[in-house]
């Protein structure tokens, strides 16, 4: 996955969410709608999350002798923080507001303002989601969107895609809540809309936290990359057996490859050294993000 592509999606989402947040807060002050307040808080949380992703990406570029494999995993940490913010600030607050307004309904003011803002917000969120999906289409191959989220080793695009899908769905919930309250005269519809937004955000936050946890613990190479690495090693005329292969993402764009190979007993050390150098070149040609490669030869008798 292209890191630059992920950051383009992050910037597009940030610009959209900042504008949407301002509009939603104005609509809330005019109407007093719980759905609008939940959506405004949602947009603020999303904007903060995108800033976190940008900061994490910048910090990941640092170099230090104390961290031989770099700071790449910092991006996973910031991705995990995003999930926590979305859960606490977005999900739990919206749930509280929705339950409160359902139990103590208050009439919505000028619902036309809320509806107009929601329609504009839906258009802007659709633009943001379209940008993210365009970036995803460049890298996901034949995978479905869900398979892409599960297989991605870079945090930015999966986070933005899930956030944008959640934001668009949340806007629809809020729209239904506001329109339902206006048509029926029952303000509890507004509370239901806010609660639905809260449940949605909690679900997305849980999914994100599980994915980020998996990345932090350390994920291996994708199956197609692992197969390409096995092929390059096994194709060497000096390799009689691939004894084992271990891979680990030490950062979103950096793969560690550790392999043990069996060579014939009569193979000289010069031949082994030359063969390993060639294998490393072949692996990096097939899997460019295989940055760290360690191949241990073992004599087969």
C-alpha positions in Angstrom: 0.0 0.0 0.0 1.2 3.5 -0.8 1.7 5.6 2.4 1.2 8.8 0.3 -2.2 7.5 -0.9 -3.2 6.9 2.7 -2.2 10.4 3.7 -4.1 11.9 0.7 -7.3 10.2 2.1 -6.5 11.5 5.6 -6.1 15.1 4.4 -9.3 14.9 2.4 -11.2 13.5 5.4 -9.7 16.2 7.7 -10.8 19.1 5.4 -14.3 17.7 5.0 -14.8 17.0 8.7 -13.6 20.4 9.9 -16.2 22.1 7.7 -18.9 19.6 8.6 -18.2 20.0 12.4 -18.7 23.8 12.3 -21.9 23.5 10.3 -23.3 20.8 12.7 -22.6 22.9 15.8 -24.3 25.9 14.2 -27.3 23.6 13.4 -27.3 22.3 17.0 -27.4 25.8 18.6 -30.3 26.7 16.3 -32.3 23.5 16.7 -31.2 21.9 20.0 -31.3 18.6 18.2 -29.5 15.7 20.1 -28.8 14.0 16.7 -27.0 17.2 15.5 -25.0 17.4 18.7 -24.0 13.8 18.4 -23.0 14.3 14.8 -21.0 17.5 15.7 -19.1 15.6 18.4 -18.6 12.8 15.9 -17.0 15.2 13.4 -14.8 16.7 16.0 -13.6 13.3 17.1 -13.0 12.3 13.4 -11.0 15.6 12.8 -8.9 14.9 15.9 -8.3 11.4 14.7 -7.1 12.6 11.4 -4.7 15.0 13.1 -3.4 12.0 15.1 -2.8 10.0 12.0 -0.8 12.8 10.4 1.3 13.3 13.6 1.9 9.6 13.8 3.1 9.5 10.2 5.5 12.3 10.8 6.9 10.7 14.0 7.4 7.4 12.2 10.0 8.9 10.0 12.5 9.5 12.8 15.7 7.5 13.1 17.6 6.6 16.2 20.4 4.2 17.1 18.3 3.1 20.0 15.6 1.8 17.6 17.4 -0.2 14.9 14.2 -1.0 13.1 13.0 2.6 13.2 9.8 4.1 14.5 7.4 2.7 12.0 5.1 1.1 14.6 4.4 4.5 16.0 1.7 4.7 13.3 0.0 1.6 14.8 0.0 3.3 18.2 -1.6 6.4 16.9 -4.1 4.3 15.0 -5.0 2.6 18.3 -5.4 5.9 20.0 -7.8 6.9 17.2 -9.9 3.9 18.1 -10.0 4.9 21.7 -11.0 8.5 20.9 -13.7 7.3 18.6 -15.0 5.0 21.3 -15.0 7.4 24.2 -15.6 10.8 22.7 -17.8 9.7 19.8 -19.5 6.5 20.8 -20.1 6.8 24.5 -21.0 10.5 24.4 -23.5 10.0 21.6 -25.1 7.0 23.4 -25.5 9.1 26.6 -27.0 12.0 24.7 -29.4 9.8 22.8 -30.6 8.0 25.9 -30.9 11.3 27.8 -33.0 12.9 25.0 -35.1 9.8 24.6 -35.9 9.8 28.3 -36.4 13.6 28.4 -37.5 14.6 24.9 -37.2 18.2 23.9 -38.8 19.8 20.8 -36.4 20.5 17.9 -36.3 24.2 16.8 -36.1 25.0 13.1 -35.6 21.5 11.7 -35.0 22.9 8.2 -31.6 24.1 9.3 -30.7 20.7 10.7 -31.9 18.9 7.5 -30.0 21.3 5.3 -26.8 20.9 7.2 -27.2 17.1 7.2 -27.8 17.1 3.4 -24.6 19.2 2.9 -22.7 17.0 5.3 -23.8 13.8 3.5 -22.4 15.3 0.2 -19.1 16.3 1.8 -18.7 12.9 3.6 -19.5 11.2 0.3 -16.6 13.1 -1.3 -14.3 12.1 1.5 -15.3 8.4 1.2 -15.0 8.5 -2.5 -11.4 9.8 -2.2 -10.6 7.0 0.3 -12.2 4.3 -1.9 -10.2 5.5 -4.9 -7.0 5.1 -2.9 -8.1 1.7 -1.7 -8.9 0.6 -5.3 -5.3 1.2 -6.3 -4.0 -1.4 -3.7 -6.6 -3.9 -2.7 -6.4 -6.0 -5.9 -9.1 -8.7 -5.9 -9.9 -8.3 -2.2 -13.3 -7.1 -1.1 -13.3 -4.0 1.0 -13.6 -6.0 4.3 -10.8 -8.3 3.2 -8.7 -5.2 2.5 -9.3 -3.8 6.0 -8.3 -7.2 7.5 -5.3 -7.6 5.3 -3.9 -4.1 5.4 -0.6 -3.6 7.2 -0.7 0.2 7.0 -3.2 1.8 9.4 -4.2 5.0 7.7 -6.5 3.8 4.8 -8.4 1.2 6.9 -9.0 3.8 9.6 -10.2 6.5 7.2 -12.4 4.1 5.2 -14.1 2.8 8.4 -14.5 6.3 9.8 -16.0 7.6 6.5 -18.4 4.7 6.3 -19.4 5.3 9.9 -19.8 9.0 9.4 -22.0 8.6 6.3 -24.1 6.0 8.0 -24.3 8.1 11.2 -25.5 11.1 9.1 -28.3 8.9 7.7 -29.3 7.9 11.2 -29.3 11.6 12.3 -31.3 12.5 9.3 -33.9 9.9 10.1 -34.0 11.1 13.7 -34.6 14.7 12.8 -37.1 14.0 10.0 -38.9 11.5 12.2 -39.2 14.1 15.0 -40.4 16.7 12.6 -43.0 14.5 10.9 -44.4 12.8 14.0 -44.0 15.6 16.5 -42.3 13.0 18.8 -38.9 14.3 19.9 -37.9 10.8 21.0 -37.0 10.1 17.3 -34.2 12.6 17.7 -32.9 10.7 20.8 -33.1 7.4 18.9 -31.0 8.9 16.0 -28.3 10.1 18.5 -28.3 6.6 20.2 -28.0 4.9 16.8 -25.0 7.1 16.0 -23.4 6.1 19.3 -23.9 2.4 18.8 -22.4 2.6 15.3 -19.3 4.5 16.6 -18.8 1.9 19.4 -18.9 -0.9 16.9 -16.4 0.8 14.5 -14.1 1.6 17.4 -14.1 -2.0 18.5 -13.2 -3.2 15.0 -10.4 -0.6 14.7 -9.0 -1.5 18.1 -8.9 -5.2 17.3 -7.1 -4.5 13.9 -4.6 -2.0 15.5 -3.9 -4.5 18.3 -3.1 -7.2 15.7 -0.7 -4.8 14.0 1.0 -3.8 17.2 1.5 -7.4 18.2 3.1 -8.0 14.9 1.6 -9.4 11.7 3.4 -11.6 9.1 3.6 -11.0 5.4 0.5 -11.4 3.3 0.1 -14.8 1.7 1.0 -13.6 -1.8 4.2 -11.9 -0.5 5.1 -15.0 1.5 4.6 -17.2 -1.6 6.8 -14.9 -3.7 9.5 -15.0 -1.0 9.4 -18.8 -0.9 9.5 -19.0 -4.7 12.6 -16.8 -4.9 14.4 -18.8 -2.2 13.5 -22.2 -3.6 14.4 -21.1 -7.2 18.1 -20.8 -6.2 20.1 -23.7 -7.6 22.1 -23.8 -4.3 19.0 -24.2 -2.1 18.0 -27.8 -1.6 15.4 -27.2 1.0 13.7 -24.2 2.6 13.7 -25.3 6.2 11.6 -22.5 7.6 10.5 -19.0 6.8 9.5 -16.3 9.3 8.2 -12.8 8.4 7.2 -9.8 10.5 6.2 -6.3 9.8 8.5 -4.1 12.0 6.7 -1.1 10.6 3.8 -0.5 8.1 6.2 -0.3 5.1 9.0 -2.5 6.4 9.1 -6.3 6.4 11.6 -8.5 8.2 12.3 -11.8 6.5 14.2 -14.6 8.3 14.8 -17.9 6.6 16.8 -21.0 7.1 17.9 -22.9 4.0 19.5 -26.3 3.4 22.5 -26.5 1.1 24.6 -29.4 -0.1 27.5 -30.4 2.1 30.0 -29.9 -0.7 28.9 -26.3 -1.3 31.8 -23.9 -0.6 31.4 -20.9 1.7 32.0 -18.6 -1.3 29.2 -20.2 -3.2 26.8 -20.0 -0.2 27.6 -16.3 0.3 27.1 -15.5 -3.4 23.8 -17.5 -3.5 22.5 -15.7 -0.4 23.3 -12.3 -1.9 21.5 -13.2 -5.1 18.5 -14.5 -3.1 18.3 -11.3 -1.2 18.3 -9.3 -4.4 15.6 -11.5 -5.9 13.4 -11.2 -2.8 13.7 -7.4 -2.7 12.8 -7.3 -6.4 9.7 -9.4 -5.9 8.7 -7.8 -2.5 10.1 -4.3 -2.4 9.1 -3.6 1.2 11.2 -6.6 2.4 13.7 -4.3 3.9 15.4 -6.6 6.4 16.5 -10.0 5.2 18.4 -12.6 7.2 19.2 -16.0 5.6 20.9 -18.8 7.6 22.4 -21.7 5.6 22.5 -25.2 7.0 24.4 -28.1 5.5 22.3 -31.1 4.5 23.9 -34.5 5.0 
